[in-house]
């Protein structure tokens, strides 16, 4: 009987993790600005232009622009669009929309990658519940990032949280390794069995990114070759942080100032702000 070989995973030194945190800070600041800037009447292309300017002004390069031909500096996914939405002048935000923004930056050869979902104008209760559940499932997954645990512990925690919250969990997409490339081994599924999968070790850096839906979990890719939408037209949310496994626990490389309380609550290392 043959055993499947585990993928080769890039292990980072403390200095390299610090350089990834520098890239992560740029992503964090950019996402914070986009959330505070978004308002009814703006297009998703307006958000893209803000993001590209901020990333380049910080001395970094947008990770997404030109990635396999992707035209934007960020992904902007509105309402039923789950991930990989292309910024467009024709997609104009309205009061009550929710928008997921996925942002990446390369600084001195190292990547940061993070995503948030937020309301435009006045949110409704069900949207707020879904966004909160998706974000909390991300934290549940990140809490598994300790040396000696297993890869599928992450997805099991995410899936368990979303199931308990009665939201759909998109299974076709997941997280990934990150470092000198944006997408590296291993793939991090958002479901799994506890105790299964490769062993996690200090120096691994992983992007953890659940996607939740208000209806069933099924999705379809549009003809543009990028945008993924819910098959039933229900709304979706997407959250992501890039995280390093350290001897002291999960170090959130893309942490934003508003995450400080959560980091303290979970007993995670202080990433510095």
N, C-alpha and C positions, 0 to 999 in steps of 0.2 A: 504494500500500500504506500502511495506517495503522498507526502505532505506538501501543501502549497507553500512556496517560499514567501516569506514576508517581504514587503517592499523596503527598499533602502531609504532610510529617513535621515534628513540632514540634522545633525546635532550642533547646537550653537554654544559658544563660550559665553561667559558673563559679559564680556565686552561686546560681542555681537548682539546679544539680547538688548544691551543698552542702546546700540545703534538702531535696532528695530523699534525700541520705545520712542526714539527721536522721530522716526517716520510715523509711528502711531500717533504722536501728539499732533502732527500736522493734519492727519485724517480726523482726529477728534475735534480739533478747532474748526475744521471745515464743516463737519456735520453740525456742530453747534450753531455756526453762522447760518447754514442753510435752514435749519429748523426755525430760527428766530426771524429769518428774512421772508420765508414763504407766506404768502397771503393770497386771497382770492384775486383773480385777474392776472397773476403771474403765470408764465408758461414754464414748463419743465426745462426748456432751453435757457430761460433766464437763470434758473438754478444751476444749470451746467456751467454757464459763463462765470457765475460767482465762484463756483468750486474750482474751476481751472485757474482763475486769477489768484485765488488764495494759495493753492498748491504751488504754483510757479513762483509767486512772490516769496514763498518760504524756502525757495531753493530746491524744490523737489519737482518730480514729473508725475502727472497722473498715470496711475497703473493701467487704467482701462482704455485710454485713448489709443486706438489702433490695435488693441489686443484681438488677434484673429479678425481684424477688420472692424471692430466695434467703433462707432463714430463719436461717442461721447466721452467726457471725462468722468462722469458718474453714471450709474444706472438709476432711472427714476420710474418707479412702478406705482401707478395710481389705482386705487380701489381694487378691482378684480385682477389687476396685473400683479403677479406674485414677485417675479424677479426679472432682471435683464431688460427692463423697459428702456427704450431709446429716447433721450431728451429731444423734444420737438417744440417748435414755435406754435404748432397747432394743438398741442395738449395744454389747455389753459386750466389752471386750478380754480375750483369753485368752493364756496363755503360748504363745509360738511364732508369734503373729500378727505381721504387719508392717502399719504404718499410715503412709499418706502424708498429711501436713498441709500445706495451702496456706493462706497467711496474707497479708493485706493491711492496710495502715493508711494513713490520710490525715492528714497533719499540715500545718496552714496551707495547705491546698489542694493539696499535693503527695503523690503516692502512692509507697508501697513495696510490693513484691510478691515473695514467695519461698516455696519449698516444699522440704520434706525428706521422706524416707522412712526409718523406723527400726524396729527390732524391739521387740517387747514381750516382756520376759523373755528366754528363750534363743533366739537365732536359729539357723536351720539353714544349712548350707554353701551351698546353692543360692540361698537368699534373699540371703545376704551377697554372693555373687558378682554377683547381679543388681543389688543396690543399689549396689555399688561401680562396676559397669559403667555404670549410668545416671548416677551422679554424675560419673564421669570423662568420659562423653560430653558432659555439660554443660560441663565445663571445656574440652574440645576445641572446642566451639562458641564459648565466650566468647573463646578465644584468637584467633578470627578478627576480633574487634571492634577493628579498626584503620582509621583514615581511609584511604580509597582502595581498600579491599577491597570485595567484593560480597556482597549479602545472602545469596545461595544458598551462599556459602562456609561459612556457619554450619551450615546443615542438612546439607551434604555432609560436614562434619567429624563431626557427631553421628551420622549414618547410617553412615558408614564405621566409626566406633568400635563401635557396637552390632552391626553385621554381623560384624565381626572377633571380637567377644566371643560371638557366636552367641545373641544375644537379639533378640526381636522389637522393632521400632520402630513405635510407634503414629503413623500418618501423618495421621489425621483432625484432630488438634489440634496446636498449636504455640505459639510465643512471640508477642510483640507489642510494639509501642511502648508507652511508659508515661511519664507526666508529670503534667499537670493532670487527666488521666483515667487509670483503671486500664488500659483497653484502648484503644490508639490505633494509627494506622498507623505502621509497616507490619506486616502479618502476617509472622511469622518461621517458615517451615516447617522441620520437623525432617528434611528431605531436600532435595536439590537438586544442581545441577551447578556445579562450581567456575568462577568467573569470570562467573556469570550473576546477574541481578537488579540492583536499584538499587545505586548506589555508596554506601558508608558514609562518613559525614562526622563530624567533630568536633562534639559537642553533641547527637548522637542518644543517646537512652536506650532500651534494649531489654531486655525480659524474655526470657531464654533458658530453655526448659523442656522437656527431653526426657522421654518416657515409655517405659519398657522393659517387656517382658513375657517370661515364662518359656516361653510357647508361641508360637502364631502372633500376628501383630500385630493381628488383627481385633477390633473392639470393638462394643458396642451400648449404646444409652442405655435406662435403665429407665423404667418408666411414671411415675415421679415427675417426669420431665422434666429431671432434673439428673444423677443418678448414671450414670457411664459404667463398664461392666465389660468384662472380656475375654470374648469370645464362647465360648472353650473352657474358661473357668473357672480358667485358670492365673493365678498371682499376677503383680502388676505393681508397678513403682516409678515415682516421679515426683520430679524435682529441678528447682529453679528459682532463679535469681538475677536481680535487676534490675541492669543494668550501663550505665554512661555511657561513651561513646567520647570520650576526651580526647587531647590532643596527646601525652601520655605513655603512651597505651595504654588498655586496658580498666580502668575504675574500678568495682569491684564495690560497688554501693550498699547491698546487703543482706548484706554479709560478716559472718560471725560470728568470734569469736576463734579457733576451731579451724581457720579457713580461712587463718590467717596463713602457715603453712608452705607451703601450696599457692600462695598469692599470690606469695610470695618465689621459689618454684621456677619459676614462670611469668614472673617479672619484671614483674608488674603493679604499678601505683601503690599505695602504702599508703593505704587508705581511712580509717585512724584508728579506734581501738577505745576 
